[in-house]
């Protein structure tokens, strides 16, 4: 999205706490804002791509309520075309943390990061509220790809609208 999570992380831990950060965004206008917001920070690569389980091209399906909820689509020919890749193909060096709130594409993104999970066991912070089955399906996938992770859930939102559920895996 716009880099607010990265900026928050760096304000807490400082710009010396990381070797490199990769940020992915599919929406052109949002990508421009992401680049602008993160320009002051060193060693951050922004990539206008989607992250899934295989490379290719898809279209951006715009959400009228908020660009933060835009998704990738194979069925929306009216949307703007965007490249999609896998983390295994797109990032050669070891990965220590994967944070993903990508509107229901988390499962596919993990499939595309299978090598990183098996070989490097990065910490994971994954949204698991976009699909009804994400809450159990995503931990099962992580465990199948790289057994031995410990899982924890965090809820953010109100008791009536539990809109944000994050799975942490270490």
DSSP file (Angstrom, degrees, kcal/mol; ACC not computed):
  #  RESIDUE AA STRUCTURE BP1 BP2  ACC     N-H-->O    O-->H-N    N-H-->O    O-->H-N    TCO  KAPPA ALPHA  PHI   PSI    X-CA   Y-CA   Z-CA
    1    1 A X              0   0    0      0, 0.0    33,-0.2     0, 0.0    26,-0.0   0.000 360.0 360.0 360.0-121.0    0.0    0.0    0.0
    2    2 A X        -     0   0    0     31,-0.1    35,-0.2    32,-0.1    23,-0.0   0.388 360.0-104.4-102.9   4.3    1.6    3.4    0.9
    3    3 A X  S  > S+     0   0    0     34,-0.1     4,-2.5    35,-0.1     5,-0.2   0.557  78.4 130.7  90.4   7.8    4.5    2.4    3.1
    4    4 A X  H  > S+     0   0    0      1,-0.2     4,-2.2     2,-0.2     5,-0.2   0.859  73.2  51.3 -65.6 -34.6    3.0    3.4    6.4
    5    5 A X  H  > S+     0   0    0      2,-0.2     4,-2.5     1,-0.2    -1,-0.2   0.917 111.3  47.5 -67.5 -42.0    3.8    0.1    8.0
    6    6 A X  H  > S+     0   0    0      2,-0.2     4,-2.7     1,-0.2     5,-0.2   0.937 112.4  49.3 -63.0 -46.4    7.5    0.4    6.9
    7    7 A X  H  X S+     0   0    0     -4,-2.5     4,-1.9     1,-0.2    -1,-0.2   0.894 111.9  49.0 -61.2 -40.3    7.7    4.0    8.1
    8    8 A X  H  X S+     0   0    0     -4,-2.2     4,-1.5     2,-0.2    -1,-0.2   0.924 111.1  49.9 -64.4 -44.9    6.2    3.0   11.5
    9    9 A X  H  X S+     0   0    0     -4,-2.5     4,-2.9     1,-0.2     5,-0.3   0.922 112.4  47.2 -58.5 -46.3    8.6    0.1   11.8
   10   10 A X  H  X S+     0   0    0     -4,-2.7     4,-2.2     1,-0.2    -1,-0.2   0.821 106.8  57.0 -69.7 -30.8   11.6    2.3   11.0
   11   11 A X  H  < S+     0   0    0     -4,-1.9    -1,-0.2    -5,-0.2    -2,-0.2   0.830 115.5  38.4 -68.1 -29.5   10.5    5.0   13.5
   12   12 A X  H  < S+     0   0    0     -4,-1.5    -2,-0.2    -3,-0.3    -1,-0.2   0.904 131.9  23.8 -83.4 -45.6   10.5    2.3   16.2
   13   13 A X  H  < S-     0   0    0     -4,-2.9     3,-0.2    -5,-0.2    -3,-0.2   0.595 104.2-124.3-103.5 -13.0   13.6    0.4   15.3
   14   14 A X    ><  -     0   0    0     -4,-2.2     3,-1.3    -5,-0.3    -1,-0.1   0.053  29.3 -77.9  88.5 161.4   15.6    2.9   13.3
   15   15 A X  T 3  S+     0   0    0      1,-0.3     3,-0.4     2,-0.1    -1,-0.2   0.497 123.6  63.2 -78.8  -3.0   17.1    2.8    9.8
   16   16 A X  T 3  S+     0   0    0     -3,-0.2    -1,-0.3     1,-0.2    -2,-0.1   0.347  79.7  85.9 -97.5   6.2   20.0    0.6   10.8
   17   17 A X  S <  S+     0   0    0     -3,-1.3     2,-0.3    -7,-0.1    -1,-0.2   0.415  89.0  44.7 -89.1   2.8   17.8   -2.3   11.8
   18   18 A X        -     0   0    0     -3,-0.4     3,-0.1     1,-0.1     0, 0.0  -0.971  57.1-149.8-145.4 156.7   17.6   -3.9    8.3
   19   19 A X  S    S-     0   0    0      1,-0.4     2,-0.3    -2,-0.3    -1,-0.1   0.841  85.3 -14.7 -89.5 -43.3   19.7   -4.8    5.3
   20   20 A X        -     0   0    0      2,-0.0     2,-0.4    24,-0.0    -1,-0.4  -0.975  55.2-154.5-160.8 146.3   17.0   -4.3    2.7
   21   21 A X  E     -a   44   0A   0     22,-2.2    24,-3.2    -2,-0.3     2,-0.5  -0.994   8.0-158.7-126.6 134.0   13.3   -4.0    2.4
   22   22 A X  E     -a   45   0A   0     -2,-0.4     2,-0.4    22,-0.2    24,-0.2  -0.945   8.5-170.4-110.9 132.2   11.2   -4.9   -0.6
   23   23 A X  E     -a   46   0A   0     22,-2.9    24,-3.0    -2,-0.5     2,-0.4  -0.986   2.9-162.7-124.8 132.1    7.7   -3.3   -1.0
   24   24 A X  E     +a   47   0A   0     -2,-0.4     2,-0.3    22,-0.2    24,-0.2  -0.909  13.0 168.4-115.6 139.8    5.2   -4.4   -3.7
   25   25 A X        -     0   0    0     22,-1.9    24,-0.3    -2,-0.4    -2,-0.0  -0.979  20.6-163.8-151.1 139.2    2.2   -2.5   -4.9
   26   26 A X        +     0   0    0     -2,-0.3     2,-0.5    22,-0.2    24,-0.1   0.682  66.7  83.4 -97.6 -20.8   -0.1   -3.1   -7.8
   27   27 A X     >  -     0   0    0      1,-0.1     4,-3.0    40,-0.1     5,-0.2  -0.755  69.0-143.6 -94.3 124.2   -2.0    0.2   -8.2
   28   28 A X  H  > S+     0   0    0     -2,-0.5     4,-2.0     1,-0.2     5,-0.1   0.895  98.4  43.4 -53.8 -49.8   -0.1    2.9  -10.2
   29   29 A X  H  > S+     0   0    0      1,-0.2     4,-1.6     2,-0.2    -1,-0.2   0.898 117.1  47.0 -65.9 -39.5   -1.3    6.0   -8.2
   30   30 A X  H  > S+     0   0    0      2,-0.2     4,-2.7     1,-0.2    -1,-0.2   0.885 108.7  55.6 -68.5 -38.3   -0.7    4.1   -4.9
   31   31 A X  H  X S+     0   0    0     -4,-3.0     4,-2.6     1,-0.2    -2,-0.2   0.904 105.5  52.2 -60.2 -41.4    2.7    3.0   -6.1
   32   32 A X  H  X S+     0   0    0     -4,-2.0     4,-2.1    -5,-0.2    -1,-0.2   0.903 110.9  47.4 -61.6 -41.0    3.7    6.6   -6.7
   33   33 A X  H  X S+     0   0    0     -4,-1.6     4,-2.8     2,-0.2    -2,-0.2   0.892 110.1  53.2 -66.7 -40.0    2.7    7.5   -3.2
   34   34 A X  H  X S+     0   0    0     -4,-2.7     4,-1.9     2,-0.2    -2,-0.2   0.936 109.9  47.7 -58.4 -48.8    4.6    4.5   -1.8
   35   35 A X  H  X S+     0   0    0     -4,-2.6     4,-1.0     1,-0.2    -2,-0.2   0.915 113.3  48.2 -60.0 -43.7    7.8    5.6   -3.6
   36   36 A X  H >< S+     0   0    0     -4,-2.1     3,-0.5     1,-0.2     4,-0.4   0.925 112.0  48.7 -63.5 -45.4    7.4    9.2   -2.4
   37   37 A X  H 3< S+     0   0    0     -4,-2.8     3,-0.3     1,-0.2    -1,-0.2   0.821 118.7  38.7 -66.0 -31.6    6.8    8.1    1.3
   38   38 A X  H >< S+     0   0    0     -4,-1.9     3,-1.6    -5,-0.2    -1,-0.2   0.464  86.2  98.3-100.6  -1.7    9.7    5.7    1.4
   39   39 A X  T << S+     0   0    0     -4,-1.0    -1,-0.2    -3,-0.5    -2,-0.1   0.829  77.5  59.2 -56.1 -35.5   12.2    7.9   -0.7
   40   40 A X  T 3  S+     0   0    0     -4,-0.4     2,-0.3    -3,-0.3    -1,-0.3   0.700  93.3  82.0 -68.8 -15.2   13.9    9.2    2.5
   41   41 A X  S X  S-     0   0    0     -3,-1.6     3,-0.5    -4,-0.1     2,-0.1  -0.709  77.0-128.8 -97.3 138.9   14.9    5.8    3.7
   42   42 A X  T 3  S+     0   0    0     -2,-0.3     3,-0.1     1,-0.2    -2,-0.1  -0.407  81.1  20.4 -79.1 158.8   17.9    3.9    2.4
   43   43 A X  T 3  S+     0   0    0      1,-0.2   -22,-2.2    -2,-0.1     2,-0.5   0.774  83.5 132.5  60.0  34.3   17.9    0.3    1.1
   44   44 A X  E <   -a   21   0A   0     -3,-0.5     2,-0.5   -24,-0.2   -22,-0.2  -0.973  38.4-162.0-116.6 127.0   14.3    0.1    0.2
   45   45 A X  E     -a   22   0A   0    -24,-3.2   -22,-2.9    -2,-0.5     2,-0.4  -0.930   2.8-160.5-107.9 124.9   13.2   -1.3   -3.1
   46   46 A X  E     -a   23   0A   0     -2,-0.5     2,-0.4   -24,-0.2   -22,-0.2  -0.868   8.6-169.8-102.7 138.4    9.7   -0.6   -4.3
   47   47 A X  E     -a   24   0A   0    -24,-3.0   -22,-1.9    -2,-0.4     2,-1.9  -0.984  23.3-142.8-133.9 123.8    8.3   -2.8   -7.1
   48   48 A X        +     0   0    0     -2,-0.4    35,-0.5   -24,-0.2     2,-0.3  -0.599  67.2 104.3 -84.2  81.4    5.1   -2.2   -9.0
   49   49 A X        -     0   0    0     -2,-1.9     2,-0.3   -24,-0.3    35,-0.2  -0.966  67.4-118.8-151.4 159.1    4.2   -5.9   -9.1
   50   50 A X  E     -b   84   0B   0     33,-2.5    35,-2.2    -2,-0.3     2,-0.5  -0.719  24.9-135.3 -97.0 159.2    1.8   -8.3   -7.6
   51   51 A X  E     +b   85   0B   0     -2,-0.3    58,-0.2    33,-0.2    35,-0.2  -0.969  42.7 132.3-120.6 120.6    3.1  -11.3   -5.6
   52   52 A X        -     0   0    0     33,-3.1    35,-0.4    -2,-0.5     3,-0.1  -0.501  67.7 -73.8-140.2-152.2    1.5  -14.7   -6.2
   53   53 A X  S    S+     0   0    0      1,-0.2     2,-0.3    -2,-0.2    33,-0.1   0.433 109.4  21.6 -99.9  -2.0    2.4  -18.4   -6.8
   54   54 A X  S    S-     0   0    0     31,-0.3    -1,-0.2    35,-0.0    -2,-0.1  -0.975  82.6-104.8-159.8 151.9    3.5  -18.0  -10.4
   55   55 A X        +     0   0    0     -2,-0.3     2,-0.3    -3,-0.1    30,-0.3  -0.348  63.1  93.3 -76.9 161.0    4.7  -15.2  -12.7
   56   56 A X  E     -C   84   0B   0     28,-2.1    28,-2.7    -2,-0.1     2,-0.4  -0.991  69.0 -64.4 158.5-152.5    2.6  -13.6  -15.4
   57   57 A X  E     +C   83   0B   0     -2,-0.3     2,-0.3    26,-0.3    26,-0.2  -0.987  43.4 164.1-133.5 144.0    0.3  -10.7  -15.9
   58   58 A X  E     -C   82   0B   0     24,-2.5    24,-2.9    -2,-0.4     2,-0.3  -0.796  32.7-105.8-140.1-176.3   -3.1   -9.8  -14.3
   59   59 A X  E     -CD  81  73B   0     14,-2.6    14,-2.4    -2,-0.3     2,-0.6  -0.856  27.4-112.5-117.4 156.9   -5.2   -6.8  -14.1
   60   60 A X  E     - D   0  72B   0     20,-2.1     2,-0.8    -2,-0.3    20,-0.4  -0.776  22.7-154.3 -88.0 121.0   -5.9   -4.5  -11.1
   61   61 A X  E     - D   0  71B   0     10,-3.2    10,-2.1    -2,-0.6     2,-0.2  -0.868  21.0-140.0 -94.8 109.9   -9.5   -4.8   -9.9
   62   62 A X        -     0   0    0     -2,-0.8     2,-0.6     8,-0.2     5,-0.1  -0.467   3.4-143.2 -77.6 139.3  -10.2   -1.4   -8.3
   63   63 A X        -     0   0    0      3,-0.3     3,-0.3    -2,-0.2     6,-0.2  -0.899   6.2-150.3 -97.9 120.6  -12.2   -1.2   -5.1
   64   64 A X  S    S+     0   0    0     -2,-0.6     3,-0.1     1,-0.2    -1,-0.1   0.780  93.4  55.8 -63.9 -25.2  -14.4    1.9   -5.1
   65   65 A X  S    S-     0   0    0      1,-0.3     2,-0.3     4,-0.1    -1,-0.2   0.886 125.9 -13.2 -74.9 -38.9  -14.2    2.3   -1.3
   66   66 A X    >   -     0   0    0     -3,-0.3     3,-1.9     1,-0.1    -1,-0.3  -0.928  48.3-133.3-166.1 136.5  -10.4    2.4   -1.0
   67   67 A X  G >  S+     0   0    0     -2,-0.3     3,-1.5     1,-0.3   -40,-0.1   0.692 103.4  75.1 -64.6 -17.6   -7.4    1.7   -3.1
   68   68 A X  G 3  S+     0   0    0      1,-0.3    -1,-0.3    -5,-0.1    35,-0.1   0.693  95.6  50.4 -67.1 -16.3   -6.0   -0.3   -0.1
   69   69 A X  G <  S+     0   0    0     -3,-1.9    -1,-0.3    -6,-0.2    -2,-0.2   0.207  79.0 130.8-107.1  13.8   -8.5   -3.0   -1.1
   70   70 A X    <   -     0   0    0     -3,-1.5     2,-0.3    -7,-0.1    -8,-0.2  -0.370  38.9-166.1 -63.0 148.0   -7.6   -3.3   -4.8
   71   71 A X  E     -D   61   0B   0    -10,-2.1   -10,-3.2   -45,-0.1     2,-0.3  -0.808  23.1 -99.8-131.6 171.0   -7.0   -6.9   -5.9
   72   72 A X  E     -D   60   0B   0     -2,-0.3     2,-0.3   -12,-0.2   -12,-0.2  -0.729  41.1-174.3 -90.6 144.5   -5.5   -8.8   -8.7
   73   73 A X  E     -D   59   0B   0    -14,-2.4   -14,-2.6    -2,-0.3     6,-0.0  -0.997  33.3-170.9-142.1 143.9   -7.9  -10.3  -11.3
   74   74 A X  S    S+     0   0    0     -2,-0.3    -1,-0.1   -16,-0.2   -14,-0.1   0.556  94.9  53.2 -97.9 -16.2   -7.8  -12.6  -14.3
   75   75 A X  S    S+     0   0    0      1,-0.1     2,-1.0   -16,-0.1     3,-0.1   0.486  85.4  85.6 -99.7  -4.5  -11.4  -11.8  -15.2
   76   76 A X    >   +     0   0    0      1,-0.2     3,-1.3   -17,-0.1    -1,-0.1  -0.736  44.4 172.6-103.6  87.9  -11.4   -8.0  -15.2
   77   77 A X  T 3  S+     0   0    0     -2,-1.0    -1,-0.2     1,-0.3     4,-0.1   0.693  76.5  63.6 -68.2 -15.7  -10.3   -6.9  -18.7
   78   78 A X  T 3  S+     0   0    0     -3,-0.1    -1,-0.3     2,-0.1     3,-0.1   0.705  85.8  93.8 -79.7 -18.9  -11.0   -3.3  -17.9
   79   79 A X  S <  S-     0   0    0     -3,-1.3     2,-0.2     1,-0.1   -18,-0.1  -0.262  89.0 -93.5 -73.5 160.7   -8.4   -3.1  -15.2
   80   80 A X        -     0   0    0    -20,-0.4   -20,-2.1     1,-0.1     2,-0.1  -0.535  44.4-112.5 -73.9 137.3   -4.9   -1.9  -15.7
   81   81 A X  E     + C   0  59B   0     -2,-0.2     2,-0.3   -22,-0.2   -22,-0.3  -0.441  38.9 179.9 -72.1 141.8   -2.4   -4.7  -16.5
   82   82 A X  E     - C   0  58B   0    -24,-2.9   -24,-2.5    -2,-0.1     2,-0.2  -0.997  28.6-113.0-143.7 144.6    0.3   -5.4  -13.9
   83   83 A X  E     - C   0  57B   0    -35,-0.5   -33,-2.5    -2,-0.3     2,-0.4  -0.507  28.9-160.4 -72.5 142.8    3.1   -7.9  -13.7
   84   84 A X  E     +bC  50  56B   0    -28,-2.7   -28,-2.1   -35,-0.2     2,-0.2  -0.948  16.4 164.2-122.0 150.4    2.9  -10.7  -11.1
   85   85 A X  E     -b   51   0B   0    -35,-2.2   -33,-3.1    -2,-0.4     2,-0.3  -0.803  33.7-105.2-145.1-177.2    5.8  -12.7   -9.7
   86   86 A X     >  -     0   0    0     -2,-0.2     4,-2.3   -35,-0.2     5,-0.2  -0.871  23.6-126.0-114.1 155.3    6.8  -14.9   -6.9
   87   87 A X  H  > S+     0   0    0    -35,-0.4     4,-2.1    22,-0.4    26,-0.2   0.864 112.1  58.3 -66.5 -33.9    9.0  -14.0   -4.0
   88   88 A X  H  4 S+     0   0    0     24,-2.7    -1,-0.2     1,-0.2    25,-0.1   0.884 114.1  36.8 -62.6 -37.4   11.2  -17.0   -4.8
   89   89 A X  H  4 S+     0   0    0     23,-0.3    -2,-0.2     1,-0.1    -1,-0.2   0.831 120.9  45.5 -80.1 -33.9   11.8  -15.6   -8.3
   90   90 A X  H  < S+     0   0    0     -4,-2.3     2,-0.5     1,-0.2    -2,-0.2   0.714 111.0  48.2 -90.0 -22.2   12.0  -11.9   -7.4
   91   91 A X     <  +     0   0    0     -4,-2.1    -1,-0.2    -5,-0.2     4,-0.1  -0.946  55.4 176.5-125.0 111.5   14.2  -12.0   -4.4
   92   92 A X        +     0   0    0     -2,-0.5    -1,-0.1    -3,-0.1     3,-0.1   0.868  59.9  73.6 -81.1 -38.7   17.5  -13.9   -4.6
   93   93 A X  S    S-     0   0    0      1,-0.2    -2,-0.0     0, 0.0     0, 0.0  -0.258  99.5 -75.9 -76.5 165.1   19.0  -13.1   -1.2
   94   94 A X        -     0   0    0      1,-0.1     2,-0.4    25,-0.0    -1,-0.2  -0.234  43.3-142.8 -60.1 147.6   17.8  -14.6    2.1
   95   95 A X        -     0   0    0     21,-0.1     3,-0.1     1,-0.1    -1,-0.1  -0.928  18.7-178.6-113.9 135.3   14.5  -13.1    3.5
   96   96 A X  S    S+     0   0    0     -2,-0.4    27,-2.7     1,-0.3     2,-0.3   0.633  70.8  23.8-108.1 -18.9   14.1  -12.7    7.3
   97   97 A X  E     -e  123   0C   0     25,-0.3     2,-0.5     2,-0.0    -1,-0.3  -0.982  54.8-167.9-149.1 133.9   10.5  -11.3    7.5
   98   98 A X  E     -e  124   0C   0     25,-2.5    27,-2.4    -2,-0.3     2,-0.5  -0.984   9.3-177.4-121.0 118.9    7.5  -11.5    5.2
   99   99 A X  E     +e  125   0C   0     -2,-0.5     2,-0.4    25,-0.2    27,-0.2  -0.972  10.0 176.0-113.2 124.7    4.6   -9.2    6.0
  100  100 A X  E     +e  126   0C   0     25,-2.5    27,-2.7    -2,-0.5     2,-0.2  -0.958  26.6 156.6-139.8 120.3    1.6   -9.6    3.7
  101  101 A X        +     0   0    0     -2,-0.4    25,-0.1    25,-0.2    27,-0.1  -0.736  27.6 149.9-129.8  79.9   -1.8   -7.9    3.8
  102  102 A X    >   -     0   0    0     -2,-0.2     3,-1.5    25,-0.2   -51,-0.1  -0.247  65.5 -98.9-121.1  43.2   -2.6   -8.5    0.2
  103  103 A X  T 3  S-     0   0    0      1,-0.3   -31,-0.1     2,-0.1    -2,-0.0   0.805  91.0 -33.8  53.1  45.1   -6.4   -8.8    0.1
  104  104 A X  T 3  S+     0   0    0     23,-0.1     3,-0.3   -33,-0.1    -1,-0.3   0.397 115.8 100.2  97.0  -3.0   -6.8  -12.5    0.0
  105  105 A X    <>  +     0   0    0     -3,-1.5     4,-2.4     1,-0.2     5,-0.2   0.310  49.2 102.4 -95.5   8.8   -3.7  -13.4   -2.1
  106  106 A X  H  > S+     0   0    0      1,-0.2     4,-2.3     2,-0.2     5,-0.2   0.898  78.1  52.5 -59.9 -42.7   -1.6  -14.4    1.0
  107  107 A X  H  > S+     0   0    0     -3,-0.3     4,-1.9     1,-0.2    -1,-0.2   0.943 112.6  44.0 -60.1 -49.1   -2.0  -18.1    0.4
  108  108 A X  H  > S+     0   0    0     -4,-0.3     4,-1.8     1,-0.2    -1,-0.2   0.882 111.2  54.8 -64.4 -38.1   -0.8  -17.8   -3.2
  109  109 A X  H  < S+     0   0    0     -4,-2.4   -22,-0.4   -58,-0.2     4,-0.2   0.887 107.0  51.1 -63.2 -38.2    2.1  -15.5   -2.2
  110  110 A X  H >< S+     0   0    0     -4,-2.3     3,-1.3     1,-0.2    -1,-0.2   0.893 106.2  54.1 -66.7 -38.9    3.2  -18.1    0.4
  111  111 A X  H >< S+     0   0    0     -4,-1.9     3,-1.2     1,-0.3    -1,-0.2   0.899 108.5  50.6 -58.4 -38.9    3.2  -20.8   -2.3
  112  112 A X  T 3< S+     0   0    0     -4,-1.8   -24,-2.7     1,-0.2   -23,-0.3   0.489 110.6  49.5 -78.0  -2.9    5.4  -18.5   -4.3
  113  113 A X  T <> S+     0   0    0     -3,-1.3     4,-2.5    -4,-0.2    -1,-0.2   0.086  72.6 120.1-117.1  20.4    7.8  -18.1   -1.4
  114  114 A X  H <> S+     0   0    0     -3,-1.2     4,-2.7     1,-0.2     5,-0.2   0.872  74.3  50.7 -56.9 -42.2    8.1  -21.9   -0.6
  115  115 A X  H  > S+     0   0    0      2,-0.2     4,-3.0     1,-0.2     5,-0.4   0.938 110.6  48.9 -62.9 -46.4   11.9  -21.9   -1.1
  116  116 A X  H  >>S+     0   0    0      1,-0.2     4,-2.4     2,-0.2     5,-1.1   0.919 113.1  48.0 -59.2 -43.4   12.4  -18.9    1.2
  117  117 A X  H  X5S+     0   0    0     -4,-2.5     4,-0.9     3,-0.2    -2,-0.2   0.940 116.6  42.0 -63.6 -46.8   10.2  -20.6    3.9
  118  118 A X  H  <5S+     0   0    0     -4,-2.7    -2,-0.2    -5,-0.2    -1,-0.2   0.929 125.7  31.9 -65.5 -46.4   12.0  -23.9    3.7
  119  119 A X  H  <5S+     0   0    0     -4,-3.0    -3,-0.2    -5,-0.2    -2,-0.2   0.824 134.7  20.3 -86.4 -32.9   15.5  -22.6    3.5
  120  120 A X  H  <5S-     0   0    0     -4,-2.4    -3,-0.2    -5,-0.4    -2,-0.1   0.626  79.7-146.5-115.4 -18.3   15.5  -19.4    5.5
  121  121 A X     << -     0   0    0     -5,-1.1    -4,-0.2    -4,-0.9    -3,-0.1   0.929  24.7-162.9  49.7  56.9   12.4  -19.7    7.8
  122  122 A X        -     0   0    0     -6,-0.3   -25,-0.3     1,-0.1   -26,-0.1  -0.291  25.3-100.7 -64.9 154.0   11.6  -16.0    7.8
  123  123 A X  E     -e   97   0C   0    -27,-2.7   -25,-2.5    47,-0.1     2,-0.4  -0.466  42.9-144.0 -67.3 149.8    9.2  -14.6   10.4
  124  124 A X  E     +eF  98 169C   0     45,-2.5    45,-2.0   -27,-0.2     2,-0.4  -0.959  26.6 179.9-125.9 138.3    5.8  -14.1    9.1
  125  125 A X  E     +eF  99 168C   0    -27,-2.4   -25,-2.5    -2,-0.4     2,-0.4  -0.895  27.3 170.9-131.9 102.0    3.1  -11.5    9.7
  126  126 A X  E     -eF 100 167C   0     41,-2.8    41,-3.4    -2,-0.4     2,-0.3  -0.932  35.9-124.9-124.8 132.9    0.1  -12.4    7.5
  127  127 A X  E     + F   0 166C   0    -27,-2.7    39,-0.2    -2,-0.4   -25,-0.2  -0.585  27.6 176.5 -70.6 133.0   -3.4  -11.2    7.3
  128  128 A X        +     0   0    0     37,-2.7     7,-0.3    -2,-0.3    38,-0.1  -0.026  58.0  81.2-128.7  30.3   -5.8  -14.1    7.7
  129  129 A X        +     0   0    0     36,-0.3    -1,-0.1     5,-0.1    37,-0.1   0.428  65.1  83.5-115.5  -0.9   -9.2  -12.3    7.6
  130  130 A X  S    S+     0   0    0      1,-0.1     2,-0.4    -3,-0.1    -1,-0.1   0.854  98.1  33.6 -75.4 -33.0   -9.8  -11.9    3.9
  131  131 A X  S >> S-     0   0    0      1,-0.1     3,-1.4     0, 0.0     4,-0.5  -0.943  80.8-125.4-122.3 146.5  -11.2  -15.3    3.3
  132  132 A X  T 34 S+     0   0    0     -2,-0.4     3,-0.4     1,-0.3     4,-0.2   0.817 112.4  44.0 -58.6 -31.8  -13.3  -17.4    5.8
  133  133 A X  T >> S+     0   0    0      1,-0.2     4,-3.1     2,-0.1     3,-0.9   0.489  87.3  90.0 -94.8  -2.3  -10.8  -20.3    5.5
  134  134 A X  H <> S+     0   0    0     -3,-1.4     4,-1.7     1,-0.2     5,-0.5   0.841  75.9  68.9 -60.1 -32.7   -7.6  -18.3    5.7
  135  135 A X  H 3< S+     0   0    0     -4,-0.5    -1,-0.2    -3,-0.4     4,-0.2   0.825 120.1  15.1 -58.9 -34.2   -7.6  -18.6    9.5
  136  136 A X  H <> S+     0   0    0     -3,-0.9     4,-1.7    -4,-0.2    -2,-0.2   0.720 122.6  60.3-108.3 -31.7   -6.8  -22.3    9.3
  137  137 A X  H  X S+     0   0    0     -4,-3.1     4,-2.1     1,-0.2    -3,-0.2   0.894 103.1  50.8 -68.1 -40.5   -5.7  -22.8    5.7
  138  138 A X  H  X S+     0   0    0     -4,-1.7     4,-2.6    -5,-0.3     5,-0.2   0.930 110.3  47.1 -68.4 -46.1   -2.7  -20.5    5.8
  139  139 A X  H  > S+     0   0    0     -5,-0.5     4,-2.5    -4,-0.2    -1,-0.2   0.901 112.1  52.4 -61.4 -36.4   -1.2  -22.0    9.0
  140  140 A X  H  X S+     0   0    0     -4,-1.7     4,-2.0     2,-0.2    -1,-0.2   0.907 110.2  48.2 -63.2 -40.3   -1.6  -25.4    7.5
  141  141 A X  H  X S+     0   0    0     -4,-2.1     4,-2.6     2,-0.2     5,-0.2   0.943 111.4  49.1 -64.5 -47.1    0.2  -24.3    4.3
  142  142 A X  H  X S+     0   0    0     -4,-2.6     4,-2.8     1,-0.2    -2,-0.2   0.924 112.3  48.8 -58.2 -44.5    3.0  -22.8    6.3
  143  143 A X  H  < S+     0   0    0     -4,-2.5    -1,-0.2     1,-0.2    -2,-0.2   0.858 111.6  49.5 -65.4 -34.9    3.4  -25.9    8.4
  144  144 A X  H  < S+     0   0    0     -4,-2.0     3,-0.3    -5,-0.2    -1,-0.2   0.884 116.2  42.0 -70.1 -37.9    3.4  -28.1    5.2
  145  145 A X  H  < S+     0   0    0     -4,-2.6    -2,-0.2     1,-0.2     2,-0.2   0.869 137.9   7.4 -76.4 -37.2    6.0  -26.0    3.5
  146  146 A X  S >< S-     0   0    0     -4,-2.8     3,-0.7    -5,-0.2    -1,-0.2  -0.658  80.9-151.1-149.0  82.9    8.3  -25.5    6.6
  147  147 A X  T 3  S+     0   0    0     -3,-0.3    -4,-0.1     1,-0.2    -3,-0.1  -0.163  71.2  49.9 -58.2 148.9    7.3  -27.6    9.6
  148  148 A X  T 3   +     0   0    0      1,-0.3    -1,-0.2     0, 0.0    -5,-0.1   0.366  66.6 139.5 107.6  -4.1    8.1  -26.3   13.1
  149  149 A X    <   -     0   0    0     -3,-0.7     2,-0.4   -10,-0.1    -1,-0.3  -0.392  47.1-134.7 -66.3 150.4    6.8  -22.7   13.0
  150  150 A X        -     0   0    0     -2,-0.0    20,-2.3     2,-0.0     2,-0.4  -0.923  23.7-149.1-103.4 134.6    5.0  -21.4   16.1
  151  151 A X  E     +G  169   0C   0     -2,-0.4     2,-0.3    18,-0.2    18,-0.2  -0.830  20.5 171.8-112.9 143.2    1.8  -19.6   15.4
  152  152 A X  E     -G  168   0C   0     16,-2.2    16,-3.3    -2,-0.4     2,-0.4  -0.986  18.5-143.6-141.6 149.8    0.0  -16.7   17.2
  153  153 A X  E     -G  167   0C   0     -2,-0.3     2,-0.4    14,-0.2    14,-0.2  -0.890   8.7-165.9-114.2 146.4   -3.0  -14.6   16.3
  154  154 A X  E     -G  166   0C   0     12,-2.2    12,-2.8    -2,-0.4     2,-0.5  -0.999   7.3-154.7-129.2 134.8   -3.6  -10.9   16.9
  155  155 A X  E     -G  165   0C   0     -2,-0.4     2,-0.4    10,-0.2    10,-0.2  -0.912  11.2-178.9-109.0 133.2   -6.9   -9.2   16.5
  156  156 A X  E     +G  164   0C   0      8,-3.1     8,-2.1    -2,-0.5     2,-0.3  -1.000  47.5  53.0-129.0 134.3   -7.3   -5.5   15.8
  157  157 A X  S    S-     0   0    0     -2,-0.4     5,-0.2     6,-0.2     2,-0.2  -0.863  91.0 -51.0 135.9-171.2  -10.7   -3.9   15.5
  158  158 A X        -     0   0    0      3,-1.0     5,-0.1    -2,-0.3     3,-0.1  -0.557  49.0-109.5 -95.2 163.8  -13.8   -3.8   17.7
  159  159 A X  S    S+     0   0    0      1,-0.2     3,-0.4    -2,-0.2    -1,-0.1   0.827 121.2  48.2 -60.3 -29.9  -15.6   -6.8   19.2
  160  160 A X  S    S+     0   0    0      1,-0.3     2,-0.4     2,-0.0    -1,-0.2   0.826 122.7  31.1 -79.1 -31.5  -18.4   -6.2   16.8
  161  161 A X        -     0   0    0     -3,-0.1     2,-2.7     3,-0.0    -3,-1.0  -0.716  66.9-174.8-129.3  80.7  -16.2   -5.9   13.7
  162  162 A X        +     0   0    0     -2,-0.4    -5,-0.2    -3,-0.4    -3,-0.1  -0.410  24.2 157.0 -76.0  73.5  -13.1   -8.0   14.1
  163  163 A X        +     0   0    0     -2,-2.7     2,-0.6     1,-0.2    -1,-0.2   0.740  51.9  52.2 -77.5 -25.0  -11.7   -6.7   10.8
  164  164 A X  E     + G   0 156C   0     -8,-2.1    -8,-3.1    -3,-0.2     2,-0.5  -0.919  55.4 165.3-121.7 110.5   -8.0   -7.2   11.3
  165  165 A X  E     - G   0 155C   0     -2,-0.6   -37,-2.7   -10,-0.2     2,-0.4  -0.985  15.1-168.3-122.7 122.1   -6.6  -10.7   12.2
  166  166 A X  E     -FG 127 154C   0    -12,-2.8   -12,-2.2    -2,-0.5     2,-0.6  -0.914  12.1-147.4-113.6 133.9   -2.9  -11.2   11.8
  167  167 A X  E     -FG 126 153C   0    -41,-3.4   -41,-2.8    -2,-0.4     2,-0.5  -0.883  12.6-162.5 -96.8 124.6   -1.1  -14.5   12.0
  168  168 A X  E     -FG 125 152C   0    -16,-3.3   -16,-2.2    -2,-0.6     2,-0.4  -0.922   6.9-173.4-105.4 132.2    2.4  -14.4   13.3
  169  169 A X  E      FG 124 151C   0    -45,-2.0   -45,-2.5    -2,-0.5   -18,-0.2  -0.992 360.0 360.0-129.3 127.5    4.7  -17.3   12.6
  170  170 A X              0   0    0    -20,-2.3   -19,-0.1    -2,-0.4    -1,-0.1   0.322 360.0 360.0-131.8 360.0    8.1  -17.7   14.2
